[in-house]
Amino acid sequence: MLQKRFSLEGKTALVTGSSRGIGAAIAVGLAEAGADVIGHCSSNRQAADVVAGRIAELGRRCAVIQADLAEEDAPQRIVTEARRQFPVIDVLVINASIQYRREWNDWDQAEFDRQVGVNFRSTVRLIQLLLPPMIERGWGRVLTIGSVQQYRPHAQMMIYASLKSAVENYIRNLARQLSHTGVTFNNISPGVIETDRNTEALADPQRRQTVMQWIPMRRFGQPQDCVGAALLLCSDAGSYITGIDLLVDGGMRLP
């Protein structure tokens, strides 16, 4: 039955950056599909607790772990705490990221290092820590959240766009090597999604209209628009899909 193929009943998912925006929508969506959820935030614990409350209202178990992924030991601390409360983690959704708008020749070393730590190094480490038990059990889902900037990089976010491309490449490499184990590896690349991160950038009406013209669907996405894609790739419905980059961008990538 199709509904059963999309069910995550009996599974546990860890979703980083789940206190707001796309991460929050995916965390709640996976819970609606039956998963228990381990949420994560870097600083806004109050917002993360609100999301956890929504998940609890669905009758699912939920925990929140706070850690700054720029810190080198953060992935290990997250996994240790997650396993203390949920011994088995079946689904890993890596959504947390940071970005700074800078010209190509005007970047700060500390900001550069922080982006590398949050957007790439922590991704690699979390996968290294959580993948072996998935392989041992013969079932697992690893899903990273990329960006349409892998294809249409913003002139002032070159480092962010480059790191998103690095993550997508890393996921494809894992898929080639390890998909025979029963674990799938995929990436979702959202376009312009109306989240609080984009509020300031889209506040100017003229700028908003300009950006809208880049999108064939002539509308901005909502966080909920990413949930269906995530559920497909995290459930048995997507068991024969691995190594893909699924764009959720209203056609923005198109020439």
C-alpha positions in Angstrom: 0.0 0.0 0.0 1.4 3.4 -1.0 0.7 5.0 2.4 2.8 2.3 4.1 5.7 3.0 1.7 5.8 6.6 2.9 5.5 5.7 6.6 8.4 6.2 9.0 6.6 4.4 11.8 9.3 2.9 14.1 12.1 5.1 12.7 14.0 7.8 14.4 15.3 10.9 12.6 18.0 13.4 13.5 17.4 16.8 11.9 20.0 19.5 12.3 19.0 23.2 12.2 15.4 22.3 12.9 14.4 25.3 15.0 13.1 27.3 12.0 12.4 27.4 8.3 13.1 24.3 6.2 14.5 22.3 9.0 11.5 22.8 11.2 9.1 21.9 8.4 11.0 18.7 7.6 11.2 17.7 11.3 7.5 18.1 11.7 6.8 16.4 8.4 8.8 13.3 9.3 7.0 13.2 12.6 3.7 13.3 10.7 4.9 10.3 8.8 5.4 8.5 12.1 9.1 9.1 13.0 10.4 10.1 16.4 12.6 13.2 15.9 15.8 14.5 17.5 15.8 18.2 16.8 18.9 20.5 16.9 19.6 24.2 17.3 22.7 26.2 17.6 21.3 29.1 19.7 17.6 29.6 19.6 16.5 26.9 22.1 13.1 28.5 22.6 12.2 28.2 18.9 13.5 24.6 18.9 11.3 23.7 21.9 8.3 25.1 20.1 9.0 22.8 17.1 9.5 19.9 19.6 6.1 20.7 21.1 4.4 20.5 17.7 6.0 17.0 17.3 4.9 15.9 20.7 1.3 16.9 19.8 1.5 14.4 17.0 2.2 11.7 19.5 5.8 11.3 18.6 8.8 11.3 20.9 11.1 14.2 20.5 14.3 15.7 22.0 16.3 18.8 21.3 20.0 19.1 21.3 21.8 22.4 21.3 25.3 22.7 19.9 27.2 25.1 17.7 28.4 23.1 14.7 31.3 25.5 14.2 32.9 23.8 17.2 35.0 20.9 16.2 33.6 18.5 18.8 29.9 19.4 18.3 29.1 16.5 16.0 30.4 14.0 18.6 28.5 15.7 21.4 25.3 15.7 19.3 25.6 12.0 18.5 26.5 11.0 22.1 23.4 12.8 23.5 21.2 11.6 20.7 22.1 8.0 21.3 21.6 8.4 25.0 18.0 9.2 24.4 17.4 7.2 21.1 19.8 4.3 20.8 18.9 3.8 17.1 19.0 6.6 14.6 17.7 5.6 11.1 17.5 8.9 9.3 20.0 11.8 9.2 18.9 15.1 7.7 21.6 17.7 7.6 20.0 21.1 7.2 21.9 23.5 9.4 24.1 26.0 7.6 25.3 29.6 7.8 26.0 32.2 5.2 27.6 35.6 5.0 27.2 38.1 2.2 30.6 39.4 1.1 32.3 40.5 -2.1 34.8 38.1 -3.6 37.8 40.0 -2.3 36.3 41.1 1.0 36.0 38.2 3.3 36.9 37.6 6.9 39.0 34.6 7.9 36.9 33.8 11.0 33.7 33.9 8.9 35.3 31.7 6.3 36.4 29.1 8.9 33.0 29.2 10.5 31.2 28.5 7.2 33.6 25.6 6.5 33.0 24.2 10.0 29.2 24.4 9.9 28.5 23.8 6.3 31.0 21.1 5.4 33.2 19.7 8.2 30.3 19.0 10.6 28.4 17.3 7.8 31.2 14.9 7.1 31.7 14.1 10.7 28.1 13.5 11.5 27.9 11.1 8.6 31.0 9.3 9.7 29.6 8.9 13.2 26.0 7.8 12.3 26.6 5.8 9.1 28.3 2.6 10.4 25.2 1.5 12.5 23.0 2.1 9.5 25.2 -0.1 7.3 25.2 -2.8 10.0 21.4 -2.8 10.1 21.1 -2.7 6.3 18.8 0.4 6.3 19.4 4.1 6.6 18.8 7.4 5.0 21.2 10.3 4.7 19.8 13.5 3.3 21.6 16.8 3.0 19.9 20.1 2.2 21.8 22.0 -0.4 20.9 25.1 -2.4 20.0 26.2 -6.0 23.2 28.2 -5.5 25.1 25.1 -6.5 23.9 26.0 -10.0 23.2 29.7 -9.8 25.7 31.0 -7.2 25.0 34.4 -5.6 27.8 36.9 -6.3 28.1 37.8 -2.6 27.8 34.2 -1.3 30.6 32.5 -3.1 31.9 30.6 -0.1 28.4 29.4 0.9 27.6 28.3 -2.7 31.0 26.5 -3.0 30.5 24.6 0.2 27.0 23.5 -0.8 28.5 22.1 -4.0 31.1 20.3 -2.0 28.4 18.6 0.2 26.5 17.5 -2.9 29.7 16.1 -4.4 30.4 14.3 -1.2 26.9 12.7 -1.1 27.3 11.5 -4.7 30.6 9.9 -3.8 29.1 8.1 -0.8 26.2 6.9 -3.0 28.5 5.3 -5.5 30.5 3.5 -2.8 27.9 2.5 -0.3 24.3 2.3 -1.7 24.6 -1.5 -1.9 24.5 -1.5 2.0 20.8 -0.5 2.1 21.6 3.1 3.0 20.6 5.9 0.5 22.4 9.2 0.1 20.6 12.2 -1.5 20.6 16.0 -1.5 17.7 18.4 -1.9 18.5 21.9 -3.3 15.8 24.5 -2.4 15.5 27.7 -4.4 14.3 30.9 -2.9 12.3 29.8 0.1 10.5 32.4 2.3 12.2 31.9 5.6 13.3 34.3 8.2 16.8 34.0 6.7 15.5 35.6 3.4 13.2 38.2 5.0 15.7 41.1 4.8 16.9 40.2 1.4 13.4 40.2 0.0 12.1 43.1 2.0 12.7 45.7 -0.8 9.8 45.5 -3.3 12.0 46.1 -6.3 14.5 43.5 -5.3 11.7 41.1 -4.6 10.2 41.6 -8.1 13.6 41.1 -9.7 14.3 37.8 -7.9 10.7 36.7 -8.7 11.5 37.1 -12.5 14.3 34.5 -12.1 11.7 31.8 -11.1 9.6 30.3 -13.9 6.7 29.5 -11.4 6.7 33.2 -10.5 6.4 32.6 -6.8 8.7 32.0 -3.9 8.7 28.6 -2.1 7.5 27.9 1.4 9.3 25.6 3.8 6.5 23.1 3.5 7.4 22.8 -0.2 10.5 20.9 0.8 8.7 18.3 3.0 7.3 16.1 0.3 10.8 15.7 -1.3 12.3 15.0 2.0 9.7 12.4 2.9 10.2 10.6 -0.4 14.0 10.4 0.1 13.8 9.4 3.7 11.2 6.6 3.4 10.8 3.3 1.6 9.0 5.1 -1.2 12.4 6.3 -2.3 14.3 3.1 -1.6 15.6 2.9 -5.2 16.7 6.6 -5.3 20.3 7.4 -4.4 22.9 9.9 -5.3 20.5 12.5 -6.7 20.2 16.2 -6.2 16.5 17.0 -6.2 15.8 20.7 -6.9 12.8 22.3 -5.2 13.2 25.7 -6.8 10.2 26.5 -8.9 12.4 26.0 -12.0 15.0 28.6 -10.9 17.9 26.5 -12.2 16.5 26.4 -15.7 18.4 28.6 -18.3 
